[in-house]
Structures are given as structure tokens and as C-alpha cells.
Amino acid sequence: MQRPTQAWSRYGHNSRPPAHRTYDEDEADHSTGWSPSAGAWLPPEACKVKDALFLGNVTAVQDSNFVVMNKIGFCVKCQTGFPVPHTLRRMGVTYKVMNLLGAFTDKELSPEAQDALLEKFFTMMEEAAEQGLGVLLYTFQDFAWPCFCVVAFWIRRHMWTVDHALAVMRSRQPLDPRP
């Protein structure tokens, strides 16, 4: 089996890449998104990183019990290229897209645009904290994307060094259940 070269081809989408890259919105249609009946099964995975801050996968964001129990008010997709239905909007959940890792690895994106995206993410996180709501940062399966967002947030908010923020993130890593 040949490994796909574009992220969107990995998830069965036959669309062409966008003419320009955006890191704070998604080009995907949200009316039909990935679901367990789409041909693959992923167990919902989520872990608490800090008070009211969670990392999860694409099925955790659709788990209404998890969202209600943890007072999740913002679901932030940290990776573009896969659609997710916004089924929990009726429960007051706000969906956002913040692809910080993609923006900061894009050599063509100006530092001003990167800083603006980081500022937008920081503002959204502070808004959630002021409202007393939880934030679920999610991706399809690879947790490097939301971890980057959390580390960038901690560096900015607490003025931590990169080493300290990474050490705190590693200490929050859930244990691997496999032997």
C-alpha cells in the first residue's frame, strides 16, 4: 500500500488542496464529517492536561457525555484536512480551527501572520477561562498537533521556557496501556 503524501488523501477525500493555506479556518464541509460509520473505528481518547484543558481525538469531540461532564465550551481542531460534524452546537459548544503547528512550520507564512494566529488562540483560551468553560483540543489521531498548541499557550501565558513547558507536558502524558 502506497503511503499518501497529502493529509487530506489519508482520510478518503478526493478534493484538491486549497489555492492558499489558512490556519484558522477549515475548507471542509461540516455538514458531513467523519463518524464511526464512515468505514473505520477509533475509540474516543481524551486526557486532561490541566484544569479545564483536554486533548482528544476526533471521536472524543463527538462524545456528548464527555463534553457535558467536563463543561467543554470550546472544541478546537488543531489540524486541518478532515471534516467533523458540529453536532454539539445545540449544547452551546463553540467549534474553532487553530492549526498552530502547521502555521509555524510553514516557511512561506510571515512571522506577523504566525503571531496573529497565536494571539487569536491565546485570546480564545483566555475567553474560555473567564467563562469557566473547558477547552478540548482535538485532532484526527496524532496528538503532536494539540500538544504544540498547549505548549505555545503555556509559554505565552506563564512565561515558561520551552524546556519547562515540554517537561510539564511530558508529565501529563497518559500511561500507555499496551505491554
Disulfide bonds with the S-S distance in Angstrom:
none
